[in-house]
Amino acid sequence: MSAITKSLPFHLQIYEILKNQILNGEISRGERLYENKISQELGVSRSPVREALRMLEQDELVVVTSTGLVVNPMEFSDMEEIYQCRMAVEPFAAKIAADKLTTEDLDSLRNLVTQARAYHNKNAYEKVVESNTQFHDIIIQSSGNRRLIGIIEKIRSLIILSRKTEFECYQREGDYLDEHEEVLKALTERNGAEAERLLRIHITNDFEFYSLAYKNVLKK
């Protein structure tokens, strides 16, 4: 685990360390978390570890079960609910952002679409995911709505968790990149309603892709 410094409150550092390990797959879904073990590995008392775990529980990245505290196993029903929430709020963020995106923001979005397509053609799927995440983040942050951003960031973390192991590979057709270009066109034209509509379609298609991937995994 990463070293703890005195520059920030311990519980916030521990929270970030554990969150990153959960989202990058170092700590697996369903894996049990032991307060004492974490405190020993990080060389801190159990109190900040307890607070960090409480924050992760609020994020729903960890859940309490009959066996103790575990990383959220993320059943299909969980993923379905999360995507429904994403469909409801992220397109609205795009609608708000349409009038707020700067020329530099639009240039960045354009570069990210080009970058993602190049990575897709090279089968560099992890890089595709990074570029696509940045694409969505610029739009979301440009909405300027702090509460909306907070809601979407929580949803985003749970979606990343739900994709781990089964979904970390982006081996799919390039239609989703075409959808990004369509969203970008609407944003460039400052057409918030159209950007909202197109992003909702994009997220719906994204959910359908991962739903099929999930079902195919269950068949194996």
Backbone as JSON, one array per atom type, in Angstrom:
{
  "sequence": "MSAITKSLPFHLQIYEILKNQILNGEISRGERLYENKISQELGVSRSPVREALRMLEQDELVVVTSTGLVVNPMEFSDMEEIYQCRMAVEPFAAKIAADKLTTEDLDSLRNLVTQARAYHNKNAYEKVVESNTQFHDIIIQSSGNRRLIGIIEKIRSLIILSRKTEFECYQREGDYLDEHEEVLKALTERNGAEAERLLRIHITNDFEFYSLAYKNVLKK",
  "N": [[0.83, -1.2, 0.0], [0.29, 2.36, -0.48], [2.37, 4.91, 1.01], [1.61, 6.67, 4.02], [1.36, 10.12, 4.62], [2.04, 13.13, 6.55], [0.82, 15.33, 5.6], [-1.87, 15.5, 4.95], [-5.13, 14.78, 6.41], [-5.22, 11.6, 7.98], [-7.37, 9.77, 7.56], [-8.51, 10.59, 5.16], [-6.47, 10.14, 3.33], [-6.21, 7.37, 3.55], [-8.7, 6.61, 2.68], [-8.6, 7.39, -0.06], [-6.5, 5.76, -0.95], [-7.54, 3.14, -0.55], [-9.85, 3.31, -2.11], [-8.79, 3.69, -4.7], [-7.46, 1.24, -4.97], [-9.59, -0.52, -4.95], [-11.02, 0.26, -7.24], [-9.14, -0.13, -9.27], [-8.86, -2.8, -9.23], [-7.08, -4.12, -7.56], [-7.99, -4.81, -5.07], [-10.43, -7.14, -4.86], [-13.86, -7.45, -6.04], [-16.23, -8.38, -3.62], [-14.3, -9.17, -1.85], [-13.17, -9.49, 1.48], [-12.66, -6.92, 3.9], [-10.32, -6.08, 6.34], [-10.11, -4.28, 9.19], [-8.02, -4.17, 11.1], [-5.88, -5.36, 9.74], [-5.47, -3.57, 7.61], [-4.73, -1.26, 9.02], [-2.31, -2.09, 10.13], [-0.78, -2.55, 7.81], [-0.58, 0.02, 6.79], [0.55, 1.37, 8.83], [-0.8, 2.87, 10.77], [-3.19, 3.97, 13.28], [-6.27, 2.26, 14.2], [-8.44, 3.93, 14.13], [-8.5, 6.08, 12.04], [-8.64, 4.36, 9.87], [-11.07, 3.11, 10.26], [-12.76, 5.3, 9.89], [-12.25, 5.88, 7.2], [-13.21, 3.56, 5.97], [-15.86, 3.84, 6.6], [-16.51, 6.01, 5.0], [-16.17, 4.87, 2.48], [-18.19, 3.04, 2.6], [-20.38, 4.74, 2.55], [-20.14, 5.56, -0.05], [-20.91, 3.29, -1.25], [-19.07, 1.52, -2.17], [-18.06, -0.36, -0.52], [-19.71, -2.84, 1.43], [-21.75, -3.95, 4.17], [-21.91, -7.24, 5.27], [-23.12, -10.5, 6.34], [-20.79, -11.76, 6.96], [-19.01, -9.78, 7.42], [-17.29, -6.71, 6.56], [-17.19, -6.06, 3.15], [-15.9, -5.62, -0.22], [-18.13, -4.2, -2.49], [-20.03, -6.62, -4.12], [-21.42, -6.25, -6.49], [-23.96, -7.08, -8.12], [-25.92, -7.98, -11.05], [-28.34, -6.6, -10.95], [-27.63, -4.41, -9.43], [-25.9, -3.03, -11.15], [-27.72, -2.43, -13.16], [-29.49, -0.64, -11.88], [-27.71, 1.44, -11.32], [-26.94, 2.31, -13.86], [-29.42, 3.24, -14.73], [-29.7, 5.44, -13.08], [-27.54, 6.93, -14.01], [-28.38, 7.45, -16.63], [-30.39, 9.22, -16.07], [-29.2, 11.51, -14.96], [-26.63, 12.27, -16.08], [-26.95, 13.0, -18.88], [-28.4, 15.36, -18.52], [-26.48, 16.97, -17.35], [-24.87, 17.36, -19.56], [-26.55, 18.91, -21.11], [-26.63, 21.29, -19.62], [-23.94, 21.93, -19.76], [-23.52, 22.61, -22.4], [-23.71, 25.34, -23.01], [-21.63, 26.31, -21.59], [-19.14, 25.23, -22.07], [-15.8, 25.89, -22.96], [-13.81, 27.15, -25.73], [-11.38, 25.86, -25.58], [-12.1, 23.61, -24.1], [-13.78, 22.3, -25.92], [-11.95, 21.77, -27.94], [-10.32, 19.98, -26.57], [-12.12, 17.87, -26.17], [-12.52, 17.12, -28.82], [-9.94, 16.24, -29.49], [-9.75, 14.08, -27.76], [-11.67, 12.31, -28.74], [-10.55, 11.69, -31.23], [-8.18, 10.54, -30.32], [-9.16, 8.34, -28.85], [-10.29, 6.81, -30.9], [-8.02, 6.13, -32.36], [-6.67, 4.54, -30.47], [-8.57, 2.53, -30.25], [-8.43, 1.34, -32.78], [-5.97, 0.18, -32.55], [-6.43, -1.78, -30.79], [-6.0, -1.1, -28.16], [-7.43, -1.2, -25.53], [-7.61, -0.43, -22.82], [-6.54, 2.1, -22.86], [-8.42, 3.31, -24.45], [-10.6, 3.35, -22.72], [-9.62, 5.15, -20.8], [-9.41, 7.54, -22.32], [-12.09, 7.89, -23.06], [-13.27, 8.2, -20.56], [-12.14, 10.62, -19.75], [-13.3, 12.25, -21.68], [-16.05, 12.22, -20.98], [-15.76, 13.3, -18.42], [-14.9, 15.96, -18.83], [-17.18, 17.11, -19.94], [-19.03, 16.74, -17.86], [-17.83, 18.16, -15.69], [-17.87, 20.69, -16.77], [-20.47, 21.45, -16.53], [-20.71, 22.79, -14.18], [-22.24, 22.43, -11.94], [-22.05, 21.65, -8.75], [-23.29, 19.78, -7.02], [-24.57, 18.06, -8.77], [-22.35, 17.09, -10.13], [-21.1, 15.71, -8.02], [-22.95, 13.64, -7.54], [-22.85, 12.26, -9.99], [-20.16, 11.47, -10.03], [-20.08, 9.61, -7.96], [-21.76, 7.65, -9.03], [-20.22, 7.03, -11.27], [-17.95, 5.78, -10.12], [-19.09, 3.42, -9.13], [-19.92, 2.24, -11.49], [-17.46, 1.76, -12.74], [-16.48, -0.12, -10.93], [-18.36, -2.16, -11.31], [-17.69, -3.06, -13.81], [-15.27, -4.29, -13.57], [-13.05, -7.06, -13.97], [-15.01, -8.74, -15.5], [-15.67, -6.76, -17.37], [-13.54, -5.13, -18.07], [-12.31, -5.12, -20.48], [-12.51, -3.58, -23.63], [-13.46, -4.68, -26.0], [-15.14, -4.17, -28.65], [-17.43, -3.04, -31.2], [-16.92, 0.03, -33.05], [-19.02, 1.83, -32.72], [-19.7, 3.34, -30.47], [-17.83, 5.33, -30.44], [-18.55, 6.83, -32.63], [-20.89, 7.81, -31.6], [-19.92, 9.48, -29.6], [-18.79, 11.46, -31.21], [-21.1, 12.53, -32.32], [-22.36, 13.6, -30.07], [-20.44, 15.52, -29.42], [-20.64, 17.18, -31.67], [-23.19, 18.3, -31.28], [-22.71, 19.68, -28.91], [-20.77, 21.5, -29.76], [-22.31, 23.05, -31.42], [-23.77, 24.28, -29.55], [-26.16, 23.17, -28.78], [-27.98, 22.24, -26.43], [-30.23, 20.61, -25.79], [-30.18, 18.66, -27.8], [-27.68, 17.51, -27.33], [-28.18, 16.41, -24.83], [-30.14, 14.49, -25.5], [-28.72, 12.81, -27.27], [-26.62, 11.9, -25.66], [-28.01, 10.43, -23.79], [-28.93, 8.33, -25.37], [-26.47, 7.22, -26.01], [-25.53, 6.33, -23.47], [-27.51, 4.47, -22.89], [-27.02, 2.57, -24.91], [-24.49, 1.82, -24.11], [-25.05, 0.55, -21.7], [-26.54, -1.62, -22.67], [-24.57, -3.0, -24.07], [-22.8, -3.81, -21.98], [-24.57, -5.29, -20.46], [-25.05, -7.5, -22.07], [-22.46, -8.51, -22.14], [-22.16, -9.22, -19.46], [-24.07, -11.26, -19.2], [-23.02, -13.12, -20.96], [-20.69, -13.82, -19.62], [-21.76, -15.15, -17.43], [-22.62, -17.46, -18.65], [-20.38, -18.93, -19.08]],
  "CA": [[0.0, 0.0, 0.0], [1.01, 3.63, -0.51], [2.76, 5.43, 2.31], [0.81, 7.75, 4.59], [2.15, 11.29, 4.99], [1.4, 13.99, 7.54], [0.33, 16.54, 4.93], [-3.33, 15.46, 4.89], [-5.72, 13.9, 7.43], [-4.97, 10.19, 7.68], [-8.53, 9.03, 7.06], [-8.72, 10.95, 3.76], [-5.44, 9.44, 2.55], [-6.56, 5.95, 3.55], [-9.88, 6.51, 1.81], [-8.16, 7.47, -1.45], [-5.7, 4.57, -1.23], [-8.43, 1.98, -0.66], [-10.74, 3.53, -3.25], [-8.02, 3.41, -5.91], [-7.19, -0.2, -5.04], [-10.85, -1.18, -5.3], [-11.39, 0.58, -8.62], [-8.2, -0.7, -10.25], [-8.93, -4.25, -9.16], [-6.14, -4.72, -6.61], [-8.88, -5.44, -4.09], [-11.49, -7.67, -5.72], [-15.25, -7.4, -5.59], [-16.57, -9.46, -2.7], [-13.19, -9.44, -0.93], [-13.41, -8.95, 2.81], [-11.7, -5.92, 4.36], [-10.06, -6.2, 7.77], [-9.66, -3.01, 9.75], [-6.74, -4.35, 11.77], [-4.87, -5.64, 8.71], [-5.2, -2.32, 6.89], [-4.01, -0.35, 9.92], [-0.94, -2.6, 10.24], [-0.09, -2.35, 6.54], [-0.34, 1.44, 6.58], [1.26, 1.91, 9.98], [-1.63, 3.88, 11.45], [-4.14, 3.38, 14.24], [-7.49, 1.76, 13.56], [-9.45, 4.98, 14.07], [-8.65, 6.65, 10.69], [-9.05, 3.29, 8.96], [-12.51, 2.95, 10.48], [-13.43, 6.44, 9.26], [-12.11, 5.71, 5.75], [-14.13, 2.5, 5.58], [-17.21, 4.41, 6.7], [-16.69, 6.83, 3.79], [-16.33, 3.94, 1.35], [-19.53, 2.46, 2.74], [-21.31, 5.77, 2.06], [-20.01, 5.54, -1.52], [-21.4, 1.97, -1.65], [-17.97, 0.71, -2.69], [-18.0, -1.49, 0.41], [-21.02, -3.11, 2.05], [-21.73, -4.83, 5.35], [-22.58, -8.52, 5.06], [-23.13, -11.35, 7.53], [-19.41, -12.18, 7.24], [-18.2, -8.6, 7.71], [-17.24, -5.65, 5.55], [-16.6, -6.55, 1.9], [-16.05, -4.78, -1.4], [-19.43, -4.44, -3.11], [-19.94, -7.66, -5.15], [-22.03, -5.7, -7.7], [-24.81, -7.97, -8.89], [-26.45, -7.36, -12.27], [-29.4, -5.66, -10.57], [-26.95, -3.19, -8.98], [-25.44, -2.33, -12.34], [-28.89, -1.92, -13.86], [-29.95, 0.55, -11.16], [-26.7, 2.5, -11.46], [-27.06, 2.86, -15.21], [-30.66, 4.01, -14.78], [-29.37, 6.73, -12.45], [-26.65, 7.65, -14.92], [-29.21, 7.93, -17.74], [-31.24, 10.31, -15.6], [-28.5, 12.74, -14.56], [-25.48, 12.71, -16.9], [-27.39, 13.76, -20.05], [-28.79, 16.71, -18.09], [-25.22, 17.7, -17.17], [-24.44, 17.75, -20.91], [-27.43, 20.01, -21.52], [-26.15, 22.5, -18.94], [-22.56, 22.22, -20.2], [-23.48, 23.06, -23.79], [-23.51, 26.8, -23.05], [-20.51, 26.69, -20.71], [-17.87, 24.69, -22.56], [-14.94, 26.87, -23.62], [-13.19, 26.69, -26.97], [-10.34, 24.91, -25.18], [-12.79, 22.38, -23.72], [-14.24, 21.64, -27.15], [-10.74, 21.24, -28.6], [-9.91, 18.8, -25.8], [-13.08, 16.81, -26.48], [-12.22, 16.69, -30.19], [-8.7, 15.48, -29.44], [-10.0, 12.82, -27.06], [-12.39, 11.43, -29.67], [-9.54, 11.22, -32.19], [-7.27, 9.69, -29.56], [-9.85, 7.09, -28.52], [-10.43, 6.03, -32.12], [-6.69, 5.59, -32.67], [-6.44, 3.45, -29.53], [-9.49, 1.45, -30.6], [-7.89, 0.67, -33.97], [-4.79, -0.57, -32.13], [-6.91, -2.7, -29.74], [-5.48, -0.65, -26.86], [-8.73, -0.91, -24.93], [-7.48, 0.3, -21.55], [-6.33, 3.5, -23.24], [-9.72, 3.78, -24.93], [-11.4, 3.64, -21.53], [-9.07, 6.38, -20.21], [-9.8, 8.67, -23.17], [-13.54, 8.06, -22.97], [-13.57, 8.72, -19.23], [-11.79, 12.04, -19.79], [-14.31, 12.9, -22.52], [-17.24, 12.42, -20.15], [-15.43, 14.16, -17.28], [-14.87, 17.36, -19.25], [-18.57, 17.54, -20.09], [-19.66, 16.79, -16.53], [-17.24, 19.26, -14.91], [-18.26, 21.96, -17.39], [-21.83, 21.82, -16.11], [-20.54, 23.73, -13.08], [-23.18, 22.12, -10.86], [-21.27, 20.84, -7.81], [-24.07, 18.66, -6.5], [-24.76, 17.13, -9.88], [-21.04, 16.47, -10.35], [-20.89, 14.75, -6.94], [-23.82, 12.47, -7.78], [-22.34, 11.52, -11.15], [-18.88, 10.86, -9.67], [-20.39, 8.4, -7.18], [-22.27, 6.68, -10.0], [-19.09, 6.61, -12.11], [-17.12, 4.83, -9.37], [-19.8, 2.15, -9.07], [-19.89, 1.66, -12.83], [-16.1, 1.22, -12.91], [-16.41, -1.33, -10.12], [-19.19, -3.2, -11.9], [-17.06, -3.55, -15.03], [-14.01, -4.97, -13.29], [-12.87, -8.46, -14.34], [-15.82, -9.1, -16.66], [-15.9, -5.7, -18.33], [-12.43, -4.2, -18.22], [-11.89, -5.12, -21.88], [-13.45, -2.81, -24.45], [-13.47, -5.29, -27.33], [-16.47, -3.94, -29.19], [-17.44, -2.24, -32.42], [-16.61, 1.44, -32.79], [-20.21, 2.69, -32.76], [-19.71, 4.25, -29.32], [-16.99, 6.47, -30.8], [-19.41, 7.65, -33.5], [-21.84, 8.48, -30.69], [-19.18, 10.59, -28.98], [-18.67, 12.52, -32.21], [-22.42, 13.16, -32.46], [-22.53, 14.43, -28.87], [-19.53, 16.65, -29.57], [-21.21, 18.08, -32.68], [-24.28, 19.03, -30.64], [-22.11, 20.61, -27.94], [-20.11, 22.55, -30.53], [-23.39, 23.9, -31.93], [-24.44, 24.82, -28.35], [-27.51, 22.62, -28.78], [-28.03, 21.46, -25.2], [-31.28, 19.59, -25.84], [-29.72, 17.58, -28.66], [-26.59, 16.84, -26.61], [-28.83, 15.61, -23.79], [-30.79, 13.35, -26.15], [-27.71, 11.91, -27.83], [-25.86, 11.26, -24.58], [-28.88, 9.42, -23.2], [-28.86, 7.18, -26.28], [-25.13, 6.64, -25.85], [-25.47, 5.62, -22.19], [-28.39, 3.32, -23.05], [-26.29, 1.59, -25.71], [-23.39, 1.35, -23.26], [-25.64, -0.41, -20.76], [-26.91, -2.83, -23.41], [-23.33, -3.73, -24.35], [-22.3, -4.44, -20.77], [-25.56, -6.29, -20.05], [-24.77, -8.7, -22.86], [-21.17, -9.03, -21.67], [-22.4, -9.84, -18.15], [-24.8, -12.52, -19.42], [-22.09, -14.06, -21.6], [-19.79, -14.29, -18.57], [-22.51, -16.11, -16.62], [-22.78, -18.71, -19.41], [-19.09, -19.64, -19.13]],
  "C": [[0.87, 1.26, 0.0], [1.31, 4.11, 0.9], [1.86, 6.58, 2.73], [1.74, 8.89, 4.98], [1.38, 12.13, 6.01], [0.77, 15.24, 6.92], [-1.19, 16.64, 4.89], [-3.87, 14.59, 6.02], [-5.59, 12.44, 7.02], [-6.17, 9.51, 7.03], [-8.82, 9.35, 5.59], [-7.71, 10.25, 2.86], [-5.78, 7.96, 2.44], [-7.75, 5.7, 2.63], [-9.47, 6.47, 0.35], [-7.36, 6.23, -1.84], [-6.6, 3.36, -1.47], [-9.36, 2.11, -1.87], [-10.02, 3.21, -4.56], [-7.76, 1.92, -6.07], [-8.45, -0.99, -5.4], [-11.17, -0.96, -6.78], [-10.41, 0.05, -9.66], [-8.09, -2.21, -10.14], [-7.93, -4.91, -8.23], [-6.88, -5.41, -5.47], [-10.12, -5.86, -4.87], [-12.88, -7.44, -5.15], [-15.54, -8.61, -4.72], [-15.48, -9.78, -1.69], [-13.45, -8.76, 0.41], [-12.29, -7.99, 3.2], [-11.57, -6.01, 5.87], [-9.43, -4.91, 8.28], [-8.26, -3.11, 10.34], [-5.61, -4.56, 10.76], [-4.48, -4.37, 7.97], [-4.38, -1.36, 7.75], [-2.55, -0.78, 10.08], [-0.15, -2.33, 8.96], [0.28, -0.88, 6.31], [0.4, 2.1, 7.74], [0.52, 3.02, 10.68], [-2.54, 3.17, 12.45], [-5.41, 2.96, 13.5], [-8.54, 2.85, 13.38], [-9.6, 5.62, 12.68], [-9.05, 5.61, 9.65], [-10.56, 3.1, 9.04], [-13.29, 4.07, 9.78], [-13.38, 6.33, 7.73], [-13.07, 4.65, 5.24], [-15.57, 2.98, 5.64], [-17.51, 5.27, 5.46], [-16.91, 5.95, 2.56], [-17.7, 3.27, 1.39], [-20.59, 3.46, 2.26], [-21.3, 5.85, 0.54], [-20.58, 4.26, -2.12], [-20.32, 1.12, -2.32], [-17.7, -0.48, -1.78], [-19.37, -1.62, 1.07], [-20.83, -4.04, 3.24], [-22.53, -6.09, 5.03], [-22.54, -9.32, 6.36], [-21.72, -11.79, 7.92], [-18.5, -11.0, 7.58], [-18.26, -7.6, 6.58], [-16.53, -6.16, 4.3], [-16.75, -5.5, 0.81], [-17.36, -5.18, -2.08], [-19.32, -5.48, -4.23], [-20.54, -7.24, -6.49], [-22.76, -6.75, -8.53], [-25.33, -7.23, -10.12], [-27.51, -6.31, -11.94], [-28.81, -4.34, -10.08], [-26.52, -2.35, -10.18], [-26.61, -1.7, -13.09], [-29.41, -0.63, -13.21], [-29.01, 1.73, -11.35], [-26.79, 3.14, -12.83], [-28.35, 3.67, -15.37], [-30.45, 5.4, -14.17], [-28.51, 7.58, -13.38], [-27.44, 8.24, -16.09], [-30.02, 9.15, -17.34], [-30.47, 11.61, -15.4], [-27.39, 13.2, -15.5], [-25.91, 13.45, -18.17], [-27.8, 15.19, -19.69], [-27.56, 17.58, -17.86], [-24.7, 18.19, -18.52], [-25.26, 18.93, -21.42], [-26.96, 21.33, -20.91], [-24.8, 22.93, -19.5], [-22.5, 22.85, -21.58], [-23.2, 24.56, -23.91], [-22.27, 27.26, -22.28], [-19.15, 26.2, -21.19], [-17.08, 25.78, -23.29], [-14.41, 26.29, -24.93], [-12.12, 25.65, -26.67], [-10.96, 23.57, -24.79], [-13.21, 21.6, -24.96], [-13.07, 21.06, -27.93], [-10.27, 19.97, -27.9], [-10.82, 17.62, -26.1], [-12.8, 16.23, -27.87], [-10.96, 15.82, -30.22], [-8.9, 14.12, -28.78], [-10.75, 11.83, -27.93], [-11.42, 10.84, -30.68], [-8.59, 10.22, -31.53], [-7.91, 8.33, -29.28], [-10.0, 6.2, -29.75], [-9.1, 5.39, -32.52], [-6.36, 4.41, -31.77], [-7.32, 2.25, -29.86], [-8.95, 0.65, -31.78], [-6.66, -0.16, -33.66], [-5.14, -1.64, -31.09], [-6.34, -2.37, -28.37], [-6.67, -0.21, -26.01], [-8.65, -0.17, -23.59], [-7.28, 1.79, -21.82], [-7.63, 4.12, -23.77], [-10.58, 4.21, -23.75], [-10.94, 4.95, -20.89], [-9.52, 7.61, -21.0], [-11.29, 8.95, -23.06], [-13.96, 8.64, -21.62], [-13.27, 10.21, -19.17], [-12.81, 12.84, -20.6], [-15.55, 13.22, -21.69], [-16.96, 13.39, -19.0], [-15.43, 15.64, -17.65], [-16.29, 17.91, -19.37], [-19.23, 17.73, -18.72], [-19.15, 17.98, -15.72], [-17.68, 20.62, -15.46], [-19.68, 22.37, -17.06], [-21.78, 22.85, -14.99], [-21.46, 23.5, -11.9], [-22.5, 21.15, -9.89], [-22.03, 19.61, -7.33], [-24.29, 17.59, -7.57], [-23.47, 16.37, -10.16], [-20.78, 15.4, -9.29], [-21.7, 13.49, -7.12], [-23.25, 11.61, -8.9], [-21.02, 10.83, -10.82], [-19.08, 9.6, -8.85], [-20.88, 7.3, -8.11], [-21.12, 6.13, -10.84], [-18.23, 5.57, -11.4], [-17.78, 3.46, -9.33], [-19.84, 1.47, -10.43], [-18.52, 1.05, -13.11], [-15.96, -0.09, -12.15], [-17.19, -2.46, -10.76], [-18.55, -3.82, -13.14], [-15.81, -4.38, -14.76], [-14.12, -6.47, -13.53], [-13.68, -8.82, -15.57], [-15.72, -8.06, -17.76], [-14.7, -4.82, -18.61], [-11.91, -4.15, -19.66], [-12.96, -4.46, -22.75], [-13.51, -3.38, -25.87], [-14.88, -5.22, -27.9], [-16.34, -3.15, -30.48], [-17.26, -0.76, -32.06], [-17.79, 2.38, -32.8], [-20.21, 3.72, -31.64], [-18.85, 5.48, -29.59], [-17.75, 7.41, -31.74], [-20.39, 8.45, -32.64], [-21.17, 9.66, -29.98], [-19.06, 11.76, -29.95], [-20.0, 13.27, -32.39], [-22.71, 14.07, -31.27], [-21.68, 15.69, -28.98], [-20.07, 17.67, -30.58], [-22.32, 18.94, -32.07], [-23.74, 20.06, -29.65], [-21.45, 21.79, -28.66], [-21.13, 23.55, -31.07], [-24.18, 24.56, -30.8], [-25.9, 24.38, -28.28], [-27.64, 21.67, -27.59], [-29.05, 20.34, -25.23], [-30.85, 18.39, -26.68], [-28.57, 16.81, -28.0], [-27.16, 15.94, -25.53], [-29.43, 14.35, -24.4], [-29.76, 12.33, -26.63], [-26.91, 11.2, -26.74], [-26.71, 10.2, -23.89], [-28.9, 8.15, -24.06], [-27.54, 6.45, -26.11], [-25.03, 5.81, -24.57], [-26.35, 4.38, -22.23], [-27.69, 2.21, -23.83], [-25.13, 0.99, -24.93], [-23.9, 0.28, -22.3], [-25.99, -1.71, -21.47], [-25.68, -3.67, -23.73], [-22.84, -4.49, -23.13], [-23.28, -5.47, -20.21], [-25.3, -7.6, -20.77], [-23.46, -9.34, -22.42], [-21.35, -9.78, -20.36], [-23.06, -11.2, -18.34], [-23.9, -13.57, -20.07], [-21.1, -14.64, -20.59], [-20.48, -15.36, -17.73], [-22.65, -17.46, -17.32], [-21.52, -19.55, -19.38], [-18.92, -20.57, -17.94]]
}
